Amino acid sequence: LAGVADCDVLLLVTPAQHLADTMARMPKFPRDLVLCAKGIEAGSGRLMNEVAREAAPGAELAVLSGPTFAHEVAAGLPTAVTLACGGGTDQWQRLSTAIARPAFRPYYSDDICGAEIGGAVKNVLAIACGVVDGLRLGQNARAALIARGYSEMQRFGEALGARAETLAGLCGLGDLVLTCSSTSSRNFSLGKALGEGQSADALMTDRKTVAEGAHSAPVLARLAAKHRIAMPIVEATVRLLEGAPAVEVVNEILARPLKAEG
C-alpha cells in the first residue's frame, strides 16, 4: 500500500464494505482519488465519497461508473462511462487524459452524488431482475421491472441531491440496463439463483465474488424509509435476501394497488 500511495492517481476498486478499512491502512494519498466501488456502507449508510472524504480530506475525489463488464473492457470492446469529478474541469482534464483509450470513452460530470447513487441502486435492482429470470417470468416482466426500478432510482437520487440528467446517463440508466440483462452481472446471477429456489444464506456463503447489491439493499431500504421514499422493488429484494420465497414476494408485488405511473 505504501508503494501504491506514491502514484499520481489512485483508483480505489476495493469492495464497498472494505473501503474504509483499506483507506485506514494507507500511509498517504495522492491528489486524485477515483472511486470505483459501487455500494453503500452497510453500517453507516455512507456513500463511498463520504467514506473517502473522511479518510483523505485533502484529496480531490472522482467517481468512475457506468456499464462496464470487466471482461469486455479488458478485451478492448467499446465502452463508455461517466467520470464524475469533484475537482471540476481541471481534474477532468488530468484524469480523462490518463484513463481514456480508443475504445474506452469517459464522459464528464461534476455530479458525484448522482454517479454513486446510480451505481449503488442498480446493483440492488439487478438482483430483482435476476429473480425474474430465475422464475422464468418473461421479457415483459424484466422490462417492466427495469422501468419501475429506474423510477425508484430517480426518486431516491433526487431526494439525496443527485441530478435527474445524471441518473438518465451512463452511470444510472446505462448501467442499470446492462447489469439487469446478463449473468455476467454478479448481482443478476445472485438473483437468478434465488429465483431458481436456492437459499440466500447458502449463496452468500459460497460466493467467491462480491455481489454488492446484497450488502447495499438493507441499508438502501432503511434510507428510503427515513426519507419517506417509496421503493417497493428494493424492499422486496431485501425480503428475498432474508429468505422469503421468491414466488411469494413476486405475488405481493403484483397485488399492489393500481396507481398512476411515476
C-alpha positions in Angstrom: 0.0 0.0 0.0 2.9 2.4 0.6 4.1 1.9 -2.9 0.6 2.4 -4.3 0.3 5.7 -2.3 3.1 7.2 -4.4 1.1 7.1 -7.6 -0.2 10.3 -9.1 -3.7 8.9 -9.4 -5.2 6.1 -7.4 -8.3 4.1 -8.5 -10.0 2.6 -5.4 -11.6 -0.6 -6.5 -11.9 -2.2 -3.1 -15.4 -3.7 -2.5 -17.6 -1.0 -0.9 -17.8 -2.7 2.5 -14.0 -2.8 2.8 -13.1 0.7 1.5 -12.9 2.4 4.9 -10.6 -0.3 6.4 -8.4 -0.3 3.3 -8.1 3.5 3.3 -7.3 3.5 7.0 -4.2 1.4 6.2 -2.9 3.8 3.6 0.1 5.9 4.8 -0.9 8.8 2.5 -2.9 9.6 -0.5 -2.2 11.2 -3.9 -4.0 14.3 -5.1 -6.5 12.4 -7.3 -8.6 9.5 -5.9 -11.0 7.8 -8.3 -13.8 5.8 -6.6 -14.8 2.7 -8.5 -16.7 0.7 -5.8 -20.5 0.7 -6.2 -22.3 0.5 -3.0 -23.4 2.0 0.3 -21.6 1.3 3.6 -23.9 -1.1 5.4 -23.2 0.0 9.0 -23.2 3.8 8.4 -25.3 4.4 5.3 -22.5 6.4 3.8 -21.8 6.6 0.1 -18.2 5.9 -1.0 -17.4 9.6 -1.4 -18.3 10.2 2.2 -16.1 7.4 3.3 -13.2 8.6 1.2 -13.6 12.3 2.3 -13.2 11.3 5.9 -10.2 9.2 5.3 -8.5 11.5 2.8 -9.8 15.1 3.4 -7.0 16.7 1.3 -7.6 14.6 -1.9 -9.7 15.5 -4.9 -12.4 12.8 -5.4 -13.8 11.5 -8.7 -16.2 8.6 -9.4 -15.8 6.2 -12.3 -19.1 4.4 -13.1 -21.1 3.1 -15.9 -22.0 0.0 -17.9 -18.7 -2.0 -17.7 -18.4 -5.7 -17.7 -14.7 -6.1 -16.9 -14.0 -8.9 -19.4 -15.3 -6.7 -22.2 -13.2 -3.7 -21.2 -10.2 -6.0 -21.0 -10.9 -7.3 -24.5 -10.9 -3.8 -25.9 -14.6 -3.8 -26.8 -16.2 -0.3 -27.0 -17.2 1.0 -23.6 -18.5 4.4 -22.3 -18.5 5.5 -18.7 -19.3 8.5 -16.5 -16.3 10.2 -14.9 -17.7 12.5 -12.2 -15.1 14.9 -11.0 -15.4 16.8 -7.7 -12.4 18.8 -8.7 -14.2 20.2 -11.8 -12.8 20.5 -15.3 -9.2 20.8 -14.2 -9.4 17.3 -12.6 -11.3 16.1 -15.6 -8.5 17.1 -17.9 -6.0 15.3 -15.8 -8.0 12.1 -15.4 -9.6 11.8 -18.8 -6.2 12.0 -20.5 -4.9 9.3 -18.3 -7.9 6.9 -18.4 -9.3 7.3 -22.0 -8.4 4.8 -24.7 -9.7 4.4 -28.2 -12.4 2.0 -27.1 -12.9 3.4 -23.6 -14.7 6.7 -23.5 -15.2 8.7 -20.3 -17.9 11.4 -20.3 -17.6 14.3 -17.9 -19.9 15.1 -15.0 -19.5 17.0 -11.7 -22.3 15.1 -10.0 -20.5 12.7 -7.7 -23.6 12.0 -5.7 -25.6 11.0 -8.8 -22.9 8.8 -10.1 -22.6 6.9 -6.9 -26.3 6.6 -6.3 -26.9 5.2 -9.8 -24.1 2.6 -9.2 -25.4 1.6 -5.8 -29.1 1.3 -6.6 -28.7 -0.5 -9.9 -26.9 -3.4 -8.0 -30.0 -4.0 -5.9 -32.4 -3.8 -8.9 -30.2 -6.3 -10.7 -30.8 -8.9 -8.0 -34.6 -8.4 -8.6 -34.2 -8.8 -12.3 -32.2 -11.9 -11.8 -35.1 -13.3 -9.7 -37.4 -12.6 -12.7 -35.1 -14.5 -14.9 -34.8 -17.4 -12.4 -38.6 -17.7 -12.2 -38.9 -17.5 -16.0 -41.4 -14.7 -15.8 -40.5 -13.4 -19.3 -39.1 -10.4 -21.0 -42.2 -8.3 -20.4 -41.7 -8.6 -16.7 -38.0 -7.8 -16.8 -38.6 -4.7 -19.0 -41.3 -3.5 -16.6 -39.0 -4.1 -13.6 -36.2 -2.1 -15.1 -38.5 0.8 -15.9 -40.2 0.8 -12.4 -36.8 0.2 -10.8 -35.4 3.3 -12.7 -38.3 5.3 -11.2 -37.2 4.2 -7.7 -33.6 5.2 -8.5 -34.7 8.6 -9.7 -36.9 9.2 -6.6 -34.1 8.2 -4.2 -31.3 10.0 -6.1 -33.1 13.3 -6.4 -34.2 13.2 -2.7 -30.5 12.9 -1.8 -29.3 15.7 -4.2 -28.5 13.8 -7.4 -29.4 15.4 -10.7 -32.0 13.7 -12.9 -29.8 14.0 -16.0 -27.0 12.1 -14.3 -29.3 9.2 -13.4 -30.6 9.2 -17.0 -27.0 8.8 -18.2 -24.3 6.1 -18.4 -23.9 5.7 -14.6 -27.6 5.4 -14.0 -29.9 4.1 -16.7 -27.0 2.8 -18.8 -25.5 0.7 -16.0 -29.0 -0.4 -14.9 -29.8 -1.8 -18.4 -26.6 -3.7 -18.6 -26.5 -5.2 -15.1 -30.2 -6.2 -15.3 -29.7 -8.2 -18.5 -26.9 -10.7 -18.2 -25.5 -13.4 -16.0 -22.1 -11.6 -16.4 -23.5 -9.4 -13.6 -22.7 -10.8 -10.2 -25.9 -9.3 -8.8 -28.1 -10.6 -11.6 -26.6 -14.1 -11.1 -27.3 -14.0 -7.4 -30.9 -13.0 -8.1 -31.3 -15.7 -10.7 -30.1 -18.3 -8.2 -32.7 -17.0 -5.7 -35.4 -17.3 -8.3 -34.4 -20.8 -9.0 -35.0 -21.7 -5.4 -31.5 -21.6 -3.9 -31.1 -20.4 -0.3 -29.9 -16.8 0.2 -27.7 -17.9 3.1 -26.0 -20.6 1.1 -25.5 -18.4 -1.9 -23.9 -15.7 0.2 -21.6 -18.2 2.0 -20.5 -20.0 -1.1 -19.9 -17.0 -3.4 -16.3 -16.3 -4.5 -17.2 -12.9 -5.9 -18.8 -9.8 -4.3 -22.4 -9.0 -5.1 -22.5 -5.5 -3.7 -26.3 -5.3 -4.0 -26.8 -7.8 -1.3 -25.0 -5.6 1.2 -26.5 -2.3 -0.1 -30.1 -3.5 -0.2 -30.9 -3.4 3.5 -29.3 0.0 4.1 -30.9 1.4 0.9 -34.3 0.3 2.2 -33.6 2.0 5.6 -32.5 5.2 4.0 -35.6 5.2 1.7 -37.8 4.7 4.8 -36.0 7.5 6.6 -36.6 9.9 3.7 -40.1 8.6 3.0 -39.3 7.4 -0.5 -41.3 4.7 -2.0 -39.0 1.8 -3.2 -41.2 -1.3 -3.3 -38.7 -3.3 -5.5 -35.9 -2.6 -3.2 -38.0 -3.6 -0.2 -39.0 -6.8 -2.0 -35.3 -7.6 -2.7 -34.5 -7.2 1.0 -37.2 -9.8 1.8 -35.7 -12.2 -0.8 -32.3 -11.8 0.7 -33.8 -12.5 4.1 -35.1 -15.8 2.9 -38.7 -15.1 1.8 -39.8 -17.4 -1.1 -39.4 -15.7 -4.5 -42.9 -16.6 -5.7 -44.5 -15.2 -2.6 -42.6 -11.9 -2.9 -43.5 -11.6 -6.6 -47.2 -12.2 -5.9 -47.1 -9.5 -3.3 -45.6 -7.0 -5.8 -48.2 -7.9 -8.4 -51.0 -7.5 -5.8 -50.1 -3.9 -5.0 -52.9 -1.3 -5.6 -53.1 0.1 -9.1 -51.8 3.7 -9.4 -50.6 6.4 -11.8 -47.2 5.8 -13.3 -44.4 7.9 -11.8 
